[in-house]
Amino acid sequence: MVSRRRVLLGLLGLSLVRAQGIRVEEVVGGLEVPWALAFLPDGSFLVSERPGRILWVQGGRASLYAELPVYHRGESGLLGLALHPQFPREPYLYAYRTVEEGGLRNQVVRLRHQGNRGVLDRVVLDGIPARSHGLHSGGRLAFGPDGMLYVTTGEVYERELAQDLSSLGGKVLRITPEGKPAPGNPFLNRSGARPEIYSYGHRNPQGLAWHPRTGELFASEHGPSGEQGFGYDEVNLIVPGGNYGWPRVVGRGDDPRYRDPLHFWPEGFPPGNLAFWRRDLYVAGLRGQALLRLVLDGDKGHWRVARVETALSGFGRLREVQVGPDGALYVTTSNRDGRGQVRPNDDKVLRLR
């Protein structure tokens, strides 16, 4: 159990907790299903709320930055955020959302930063599968070290979409900031394949992180929840053109046609995002309600998980984890998403030092 010592300093004040040598501060509370963070150069940050709002948090206080129409049901709505890597010279924020007008689908949109507001600029990528149940929409956005935008998409509970190269569902996509297929993508010249695809065979990938030294891409992914057993949530090392097996393989298949996960939880640990911090890989847990530290051993292309430790618990469901410009680790709770126990002042953004 995590020892807890709270000092509440007003509605949006600080809450101090010590957990296994980590100091935890509550930066802001009273949020509604926060999904992703995007840090501005001055250390303030934007946070998406799944019902369709983006808030700007400065000095522990949140103000409305943008509000977008979304289809908010199940796991869908306003999800990932990513700031252009050349911001503010390129004054753009990217967002992943589910929309209903003109046909239900997921899309990546771009907002222009104007003073203290974000204004919808254009649709960058459209036609990502979505379904009325709102499940398995993927939704993570992140710019890689190559300056390209990576997008995770789910297979919307239609399992074969993950293996279908003509569909954007069940994939990790790689596009330019303008929404074009990125140069060097593995299926650029394959007839019938979507050129935006970077990897495939994914059920519902939820997180992206690059190794700070080798530049390799790691992703977190939800395993089955009844359609092919339960559990087997994964962390994968993503390679261009890799097939990660869903729905042909659950967990480790030892089949050369498919990429085995770097690590998986047979009993289940549905992940949110993941991030490298102080040489280790941290994975946020939703149903697992903990932040795990994965200690890696090896080197480029040959990693193994040496051990797994609980770094933080006691805050309920955790979704976002990201390193801020101050070197601290930021984590969001997701207790108001209909699947958690709501705690006082939920949902929250926490800062770990």
C-alpha positions as a Markdown table, in Angstrom:
| # | Residue | x | y | z |
|---|---|---|---|---|
| 1 | Met | 0.0 | 0.0 | 0.0 |
| 2 | Val | 1.1 | 3.5 | -0.7 |
| 3 | Ser | 1.4 | 5.8 | 2.3 |
| 4 | Arg | -0.5 | 9.0 | 1.8 |
| 5 | Arg | -0.1 | 12.5 | 3.3 |
| 6 | Arg | -2.4 | 15.0 | 1.8 |
| 7 | Val | -2.3 | 18.8 | 2.1 |
| 8 | Leu | -5.3 | 20.3 | 0.3 |
| 9 | Leu | -4.7 | 23.9 | -0.6 |
| 10 | Gly | -8.0 | 24.9 | -2.3 |
| 11 | Leu | -9.8 | 23.2 | -5.2 |
| 12 | Leu | -6.9 | 23.4 | -7.6 |
| 13 | Gly | -4.1 | 23.3 | -4.9 |
| 14 | Leu | -1.4 | 20.8 | -4.3 |
| 15 | Ser | -1.8 | 17.4 | -2.8 |
| 16 | Leu | 1.5 | 15.9 | -1.6 |
| 17 | Val | 2.0 | 12.1 | -1.5 |
| 18 | Arg | 5.1 | 10.0 | -1.0 |
| 19 | Ala | 5.2 | 6.7 | -2.9 |
| 20 | Gln | 8.3 | 4.5 | -2.9 |
| 21 | Gly | 10.6 | 7.5 | -2.8 |
| 22 | Ile | 8.5 | 9.5 | -5.4 |
| 23 | Arg | 7.0 | 12.8 | -4.4 |
| 24 | Val | 3.5 | 13.3 | -6.0 |
| 25 | Glu | 1.8 | 16.6 | -6.4 |
| 26 | Glu | -1.7 | 17.2 | -7.6 |
| 27 | Val | -1.3 | 19.9 | -10.3 |
| 28 | Val | -5.0 | 20.3 | -11.2 |
| 29 | Gly | -8.2 | 18.5 | -10.4 |
| 30 | Gly | -11.9 | 18.5 | -11.2 |
| 31 | Leu | -11.3 | 17.3 | -14.8 |
| 32 | Glu | -13.6 | 15.1 | -16.8 |
| 33 | Val | -11.9 | 12.1 | -18.3 |
| 34 | Pro | -8.5 | 13.7 | -19.2 |
| 35 | Trp | -6.9 | 11.7 | -22.1 |
| 36 | Ala | -3.7 | 13.4 | -23.2 |
| 37 | Leu | -1.3 | 16.2 | -22.3 |
| 38 | Ala | 0.7 | 18.5 | -24.6 |
| 39 | Phe | 3.4 | 20.7 | -23.1 |
| 40 | Leu | 4.1 | 24.2 | -24.2 |
| 41 | Pro | 7.6 | 25.6 | -24.2 |
| 42 | Asp | 6.9 | 27.7 | -21.0 |
| 43 | Gly | 6.0 | 24.6 | -19.0 |
| 44 | Ser | 2.3 | 25.1 | -19.1 |
| 45 | Phe | 0.3 | 22.3 | -20.8 |
| 46 | Leu | -2.9 | 21.5 | -22.6 |
| 47 | Val | -5.1 | 18.6 | -21.6 |
| 48 | Ser | -7.9 | 17.0 | -23.6 |
| 49 | Glu | -11.1 | 15.9 | -22.0 |
| 50 | Arg | -12.9 | 13.1 | -23.8 |
| 51 | Pro | -16.3 | 15.0 | -24.0 |
| 52 | Gly | -14.6 | 17.4 | -26.4 |
| 53 | Arg | -12.8 | 20.1 | -24.5 |
| 54 | Ile | -9.1 | 21.1 | -24.4 |
| 55 | Leu | -8.0 | 23.0 | -21.3 |
| 56 | Trp | -4.9 | 25.1 | -20.8 |
| 57 | Val | -3.4 | 24.6 | -17.4 |
| 58 | Gln | -1.1 | 27.5 | -16.2 |
| 59 | Gly | 0.0 | 27.8 | -12.6 |
| 60 | Gly | -2.4 | 25.1 | -11.4 |
| 61 | Arg | -5.4 | 26.8 | -13.0 |
| 62 | Ala | -7.3 | 25.5 | -16.0 |
| 63 | Ser | -9.0 | 27.6 | -18.6 |
| 64 | Leu | -10.9 | 26.6 | -21.8 |
| 65 | Tyr | -8.6 | 26.5 | -24.8 |
| 66 | Ala | -10.8 | 24.9 | -27.4 |
| 67 | Glu | -14.1 | 23.0 | -27.6 |
| 68 | Leu | -14.6 | 20.5 | -30.5 |
| 69 | Pro | -17.8 | 18.7 | -31.5 |
| 70 | Val | -17.2 | 14.9 | -30.9 |
| 71 | Tyr | -19.1 | 11.7 | -30.7 |
| 72 | His | -18.6 | 10.9 | -27.1 |
| 73 | Arg | -19.6 | 7.3 | -26.2 |
| 74 | Gly | -17.7 | 4.3 | -24.8 |
| 75 | Glu | -14.0 | 4.9 | -25.4 |
| 76 | Ser | -14.5 | 7.5 | -28.1 |
| 77 | Gly | -14.6 | 11.3 | -28.2 |
| 78 | Leu | -11.6 | 13.7 | -28.0 |
| 79 | Leu | -8.5 | 11.6 | -27.3 |
| 80 | Gly | -4.9 | 12.3 | -28.2 |
| 81 | Leu | -3.0 | 15.6 | -28.5 |
| 82 | Ala | 0.4 | 16.4 | -30.0 |
| 83 | Leu | 2.1 | 19.8 | -30.4 |
| 84 | His | 4.0 | 20.5 | -33.6 |
| 85 | Pro | 7.7 | 19.8 | -32.9 |
| 86 | Gln | 8.5 | 23.3 | -34.3 |
| 87 | Phe | 6.0 | 25.1 | -32.1 |
| 88 | Pro | 5.6 | 28.1 | -31.9 |
| 89 | Arg | 7.2 | 28.7 | -35.3 |
| 90 | Glu | 4.6 | 26.2 | -36.5 |
| 91 | Pro | 1.7 | 27.2 | -34.3 |
| 92 | Tyr | -0.3 | 24.0 | -34.5 |
| 93 | Leu | -1.8 | 21.5 | -32.1 |
| 94 | Tyr | -3.0 | 18.1 | -33.4 |
| 95 | Ala | -5.9 | 16.2 | -31.9 |
| 96 | Tyr | -7.6 | 12.9 | -32.5 |
| 97 | Arg | -11.4 | 12.8 | -32.3 |
| 98 | Thr | -14.5 | 10.8 | -33.1 |
| 99 | Val | -17.1 | 12.6 | -35.2 |
| 100 | Glu | -20.6 | 11.7 | -36.3 |
| 101 | Glu | -21.5 | 14.4 | -38.9 |
| 102 | Gly | -21.0 | 13.0 | -42.4 |
| 103 | Gly | -20.6 | 9.4 | -41.2 |
| 104 | Leu | -19.2 | 8.1 | -37.9 |
| 105 | Arg | -15.4 | 7.9 | -38.0 |
| 106 | Asn | -12.2 | 8.9 | -36.2 |
| 107 | Gln | -9.9 | 11.7 | -37.6 |
| 108 | Val | -6.8 | 13.7 | -36.9 |
| 109 | Val | -7.4 | 17.5 | -36.9 |
| 110 | Arg | -5.1 | 20.5 | -36.5 |
| 111 | Leu | -5.8 | 23.6 | -34.5 |
| 112 | Arg | -4.0 | 26.9 | -34.9 |
| 113 | His | -2.7 | 28.5 | -31.7 |
| 114 | Gln | -4.1 | 32.0 | -31.4 |
| 115 | Gly | -3.2 | 33.8 | -28.2 |
| 116 | Asn | -5.0 | 31.9 | -25.4 |
| 117 | Arg | -7.3 | 29.9 | -27.8 |
| 118 | Gly | -7.0 | 27.1 | -30.2 |
| 119 | Val | -9.0 | 27.4 | -33.5 |
| 120 | Leu | -9.8 | 24.5 | -35.7 |
| 121 | Asp | -7.6 | 24.8 | -38.8 |
| 122 | Arg | -8.2 | 21.7 | -40.9 |
| 123 | Val | -8.7 | 17.9 | -41.0 |
| 124 | Val | -5.3 | 16.3 | -41.4 |
| 125 | Leu | -6.3 | 12.6 | -41.7 |
| 126 | Asp | -9.9 | 11.3 | -42.1 |
| 127 | Gly | -11.6 | 8.0 | -42.5 |
| 128 | Ile | -10.2 | 6.1 | -39.5 |
| 129 | Pro | -12.8 | 3.4 | -38.5 |
| 130 | Ala | -15.2 | 4.1 | -35.6 |
| 131 | Arg | -18.4 | 2.3 | -34.6 |
| 132 | Ser | -21.5 | 3.4 | -32.7 |
| 133 | His | -20.5 | 1.4 | -29.6 |
| 134 | Gly | -17.5 | 3.7 | -29.3 |
| 135 | Leu | -15.0 | 1.0 | -28.4 |
| 136 | His | -11.4 | 0.4 | -29.6 |
| 137 | Ser | -10.8 | 3.7 | -31.2 |
| 138 | Gly | -7.1 | 3.8 | -30.4 |
| 139 | Gly | -6.4 | 7.6 | -30.3 |
| 140 | Arg | -2.8 | 8.2 | -29.3 |
| 141 | Leu | -0.8 | 10.9 | -31.2 |
| 142 | Ala | 2.9 | 11.6 | -30.9 |
| 143 | Phe | 5.6 | 13.2 | -33.0 |
| 144 | Gly | 8.6 | 11.0 | -33.4 |
| 145 | Pro | 12.3 | 12.0 | -33.4 |
| 146 | Asp | 12.0 | 12.0 | -37.2 |
| 147 | Gly | 9.4 | 14.9 | -37.1 |
| 148 | Met | 6.6 | 12.6 | -38.4 |
| 149 | Leu | 3.3 | 12.2 | -36.6 |
| 150 | Tyr | 2.5 | 8.7 | -35.3 |
| 151 | Val | -1.2 | 7.7 | -34.8 |
| 152 | Thr | -2.6 | 4.6 | -33.0 |
| 153 | Thr | -5.9 | 3.2 | -34.3 |
| 154 | Gly | -8.1 | 0.4 | -32.9 |
| 155 | Glu | -9.9 | -2.3 | -34.8 |
| 156 | Val | -13.3 | -1.2 | -33.4 |
| 157 | Tyr | -14.1 | -4.8 | -32.3 |
| 158 | Glu | -13.9 | -6.0 | -36.0 |
| 159 | Arg | -10.9 | -8.1 | -35.5 |
| 160 | Glu | -9.9 | -8.8 | -39.1 |
| 161 | Leu | -9.5 | -5.0 | -39.8 |
| 162 | Ala | -6.2 | -5.3 | -37.9 |
| 163 | Gln | -4.8 | -7.6 | -40.6 |
| 164 | Asp | -6.4 | -5.7 | -43.5 |
| 165 | Leu | -3.9 | -3.4 | -45.1 |
| 166 | Ser | -6.6 | -1.6 | -47.0 |
| 167 | Ser | -8.0 | -0.3 | -43.7 |
| 168 | Leu | -6.6 | 2.2 | -41.2 |
| 169 | Gly | -8.0 | 0.3 | -38.3 |
| 170 | Gly | -5.8 | -1.7 | -35.9 |
| 171 | Lys | -2.6 | 0.0 | -36.9 |
| 172 | Val | 0.1 | 2.4 | -36.0 |
| 173 | Leu | 0.2 | 5.1 | -38.7 |
| 174 | Arg | 3.0 | 7.5 | -39.7 |
| 175 | Ile | 2.2 | 10.7 | -41.5 |
| 176 | Thr | 3.7 | 14.1 | -42.2 |
| 177 | Pro | 2.5 | 17.1 | -40.3 |
| 178 | Glu | 0.4 | 17.9 | -43.3 |
| 179 | Gly | -1.3 | 14.5 | -43.3 |
| 180 | Lys | 0.5 | 12.8 | -46.2 |
| 181 | Pro | 2.0 | 9.3 | -46.0 |
| 182 | Ala | 5.5 | 9.8 | -44.5 |
| 183 | Pro | 8.5 | 9.1 | -46.7 |
| 184 | Gly | 9.9 | 5.6 | -46.1 |
| 185 | Asn | 6.7 | 4.1 | -44.9 |
| 186 | Pro | 6.8 | 0.3 | -45.5 |
| 187 | Phe | 3.6 | 0.0 | -47.7 |
| 188 | Leu | 4.0 | 3.2 | -49.8 |
| 189 | Asn | 4.3 | 1.2 | -53.0 |
| 190 | Arg | 2.1 | -1.9 | -52.3 |
| 191 | Ser | -1.0 | -2.0 | -54.3 |
| 192 | Gly | -4.2 | -2.0 | -52.2 |
| 193 | Ala | -2.4 | -1.1 | -49.0 |
| 194 | Arg | -2.9 | 2.3 | -47.2 |
| 195 | Pro | 0.4 | 4.1 | -47.5 |
| 196 | Glu | 0.0 | 5.7 | -44.0 |
| 197 | Ile | 0.5 | 2.3 | -42.3 |
| 198 | Tyr | 3.6 | 1.8 | -40.3 |
| 199 | Ser | 2.7 | -1.4 | -38.4 |
| 200 | Tyr | -0.4 | -3.6 | -38.2 |
| 201 | Gly | -2.0 | -6.5 | -36.4 |
| 202 | His | -2.9 | -4.3 | -33.4 |
| 203 | Arg | -6.1 | -4.7 | -31.3 |
| 204 | Asn | -6.3 | -1.3 | -29.5 |
| 205 | Pro | -2.9 | 0.4 | -29.1 |
| 206 | Gln | -3.0 | 3.1 | -26.5 |
| 207 | Gly | 0.5 | 4.5 | -26.0 |
| 208 | Leu | 3.7 | 5.5 | -27.9 |
| 209 | Ala | 7.2 | 6.3 | -26.5 |
| 210 | Trp | 10.7 | 6.4 | -28.1 |
| 211 | His | 13.8 | 5.1 | -26.3 |
| 212 | Pro | 15.8 | 8.3 | -25.4 |
| 213 | Arg | 19.1 | 6.8 | -26.6 |
| 214 | Thr | 18.3 | 4.4 | -29.5 |
| 215 | Gly | 15.3 | 6.1 | -30.9 |
| 216 | Glu | 13.3 | 2.9 | -31.0 |
| 217 | Leu | 9.5 | 3.1 | -30.8 |
| 218 | Phe | 7.6 | 1.3 | -28.1 |
| 219 | Ala | 3.8 | 0.9 | -27.9 |
| 220 | Ser | 1.2 | -0.3 | -25.3 |
| 221 | Glu | -1.8 | -2.3 | -26.4 |
| 222 | His | -4.9 | -3.8 | -24.9 |
| 223 | Gly | -5.3 | -7.6 | -25.1 |
| 224 | Pro | -8.7 | -9.4 | -25.5 |
| 225 | Ser | -11.5 | -8.9 | -23.1 |
| 226 | Gly | -13.7 | -11.9 | -23.9 |
| 227 | Glu | -13.6 | -12.3 | -27.7 |
| 228 | Gln | -10.5 | -14.5 | -27.5 |
| 229 | Gly | -10.0 | -15.0 | -23.8 |
| 230 | Phe | -9.0 | -12.3 | -21.3 |
| 231 | Gly | -5.8 | -10.5 | -20.5 |
| 232 | Tyr | -2.5 | -10.6 | -22.5 |
| 233 | Asp | -2.1 | -6.8 | -22.6 |
| 234 | Glu | 1.2 | -5.9 | -24.2 |
| 235 | Val | 4.1 | -3.6 | -24.6 |
| 236 | Asn | 5.6 | -3.9 | -28.1 |
| 237 | Leu | 8.8 | -2.8 | -29.8 |
| 238 | Ile | 7.5 | -1.4 | -33.1 |
| 239 | Val | 9.4 | -2.0 | -36.3 |
| 240 | Pro | 8.4 | -0.7 | -39.8 |
| 241 | Gly | 6.0 | -3.1 | -41.5 |
| 242 | Gly | 5.8 | -5.3 | -38.4 |
| 243 | Asn | 2.7 | -7.6 | -38.0 |
| 244 | Tyr | 1.8 | -7.8 | -34.3 |
| 245 | Gly | -0.5 | -10.8 | -34.7 |
| 246 | Trp | -4.0 | -9.7 | -33.7 |
| 247 | Pro | -6.3 | -11.6 | -34.0 |
| 248 | Arg | -4.1 | -14.6 | -35.2 |
| 249 | Val | -2.0 | -14.6 | -32.0 |
| 250 | Val | -2.7 | -13.7 | -28.4 |
| 251 | Gly | 0.3 | -13.0 | -26.2 |
| 252 | Arg | 3.5 | -14.8 | -27.4 |
| 253 | Gly | 3.0 | -17.0 | -30.4 |
| 254 | Asp | 6.6 | -17.8 | -31.4 |
| 255 | Asp | 5.4 | -17.6 | -35.0 |
| 256 | Pro | 8.0 | -16.0 | -37.3 |
| 257 | Arg | 5.1 | -14.3 | -39.3 |
| 258 | Tyr | 4.2 | -12.2 | -36.3 |
| 259 | Arg | 6.2 | -10.0 | -33.9 |
| 260 | Asp | 6.0 | -11.2 | -30.3 |
| 261 | Pro | 5.5 | -8.6 | -27.5 |
| 262 | Leu | 8.4 | -7.4 | -25.5 |
| 263 | His | 6.3 | -7.9 | -22.4 |
| 264 | Phe | 2.7 | -9.0 | -21.7 |
| 265 | Trp | 0.4 | -9.6 | -18.7 |
| 266 | Pro | -1.4 | -13.0 | -19.0 |
| 267 | Glu | -3.8 | -12.0 | -16.3 |
| 268 | Gly | -4.3 | -8.5 | -17.7 |
| 269 | Phe | -3.1 | -5.0 | -17.1 |
| 270 | Pro | -4.9 | -2.8 | -19.7 |
| 271 | Pro | -2.5 | 0.1 | -20.3 |
| 272 | Gly | -2.8 | 3.8 | -21.0 |
| 273 | Asn | 0.2 | 5.6 | -22.3 |
| 274 | Leu | 3.8 | 4.8 | -21.6 |
| 275 | Ala | 6.9 | 7.0 | -21.2 |
| 276 | Phe | 10.7 | 6.6 | -20.6 |
| 277 | Trp | 11.8 | 8.4 | -17.4 |
| 278 | Arg | 15.2 | 8.0 | -15.8 |
| 279 | Arg | 16.2 | 5.1 | -18.1 |
| 280 | Asp | 13.1 | 3.0 | -17.3 |
| 281 | Leu | 9.8 | 2.5 | -19.1 |
| 282 | Tyr | 6.7 | 3.6 | -17.1 |
| 283 | Val | 3.3 | 2.2 | -18.1 |
| 284 | Ala | 0.0 | 3.7 | -16.8 |
| 285 | Gly | -2.6 | 1.1 | -15.8 |
| 286 | Leu | -6.4 | 1.6 | -16.2 |
| 287 | Arg | -8.0 | -1.5 | -14.7 |
| 288 | Gly | -4.7 | -2.3 | -13.0 |
| 289 | Gln | -4.9 | 1.1 | -11.2 |
| 290 | Ala | -1.1 | 1.5 | -10.9 |
| 291 | Leu | 1.9 | 3.0 | -12.6 |
| 292 | Leu | 4.4 | 0.3 | -13.4 |
| 293 | Arg | 8.1 | 0.7 | -13.9 |
| 294 | Leu | 9.6 | -1.7 | -16.5 |
| 295 | Val | 13.4 | -2.1 | -16.0 |
| 296 | Leu | 14.9 | -3.0 | -19.4 |
| 297 | Asp | 18.0 | -4.9 | -20.1 |
| 298 | Gly | 19.9 | -5.2 | -23.4 |
| 299 | Asp | 20.4 | -2.8 | -26.2 |
| 300 | Lys | 19.0 | -1.8 | -29.6 |
| 301 | Gly | 16.8 | -4.5 | -31.1 |
| 302 | His | 17.5 | -6.9 | -28.3 |
| 303 | Trp | 15.6 | -5.8 | -25.2 |
| 304 | Arg | 14.1 | -7.8 | -22.4 |
| 305 | Val | 12.2 | -6.7 | -19.3 |
| 306 | Ala | 14.4 | -7.5 | -16.4 |
| 307 | Arg | 11.8 | -6.7 | -13.7 |
| 308 | Val | 8.5 | -5.0 | -13.2 |
| 309 | Glu | 7.8 | -2.8 | -10.2 |
| 310 | Thr | 4.8 | -0.8 | -8.9 |
| 311 | Ala | 5.9 | 2.8 | -8.9 |
| 312 | Leu | 2.6 | 4.4 | -7.9 |
| 313 | Ser | -0.9 | 3.3 | -6.8 |
| 314 | Gly | -3.8 | 4.6 | -4.7 |
| 315 | Phe | -5.2 | 7.0 | -7.3 |
| 316 | Gly | -7.4 | 4.7 | -9.2 |
| 317 | Arg | -7.3 | 4.4 | -13.0 |
| 318 | Leu | -4.3 | 6.0 | -14.7 |
| 319 | Arg | -4.3 | 6.9 | -18.4 |
| 320 | Glu | -1.7 | 9.4 | -19.5 |
| 321 | Val | 2.0 | 9.4 | -18.5 |
| 322 | Gln | 4.4 | 11.8 | -20.0 |
| 323 | Val | 7.7 | 13.6 | -19.1 |
| 324 | Gly | 7.3 | 17.3 | -18.8 |
| 325 | Pro | 9.9 | 20.0 | -19.8 |
| 326 | Asp | 10.8 | 20.3 | -16.1 |
| 327 | Gly | 12.0 | 16.7 | -16.0 |
| 328 | Ala | 9.1 | 15.5 | -13.9 |
| 329 | Leu | 6.7 | 12.7 | -14.8 |
| 330 | Tyr | 3.0 | 13.7 | -15.3 |
| 331 | Val | 0.2 | 11.2 | -14.9 |
| 332 | Thr | -3.6 | 11.6 | -15.3 |
| 333 | Thr | -6.3 | 9.7 | -13.5 |
| 334 | Ser | -9.3 | 8.4 | -15.5 |
| 335 | Asn | -11.9 | 7.6 | -12.7 |
| 336 | Arg | -14.8 | 9.5 | -14.3 |
| 337 | Asp | -14.8 | 7.4 | -17.5 |
| 338 | Gly | -17.6 | 5.2 | -16.3 |
| 339 | Arg | -15.3 | 2.4 | -15.3 |
| 340 | Gly | -13.7 | 3.7 | -12.1 |
| 341 | Gln | -14.5 | 4.8 | -8.6 |
| 342 | Val | -14.7 | 8.5 | -8.5 |
| 343 | Arg | -12.5 | 10.1 | -5.8 |
| 344 | Pro | -12.6 | 13.6 | -4.4 |
| 345 | Asn | -11.6 | 16.2 | -6.9 |
| 346 | Asp | -11.3 | 13.7 | -9.8 |
| 347 | Asp | -10.1 | 13.6 | -12.4 |
| 348 | Lys | -6.6 | 14.9 | -11.8 |
| 349 | Val | -3.2 | 15.6 | -13.3 |
| 350 | Leu | -0.4 | 14.4 | -11.0 |
| 351 | Arg | 3.3 | 15.4 | -11.1 |
| 352 | Leu | 5.9 | 12.9 | -9.9 |
| 353 | Arg | 9.4 | 14.0 | -8.8 |
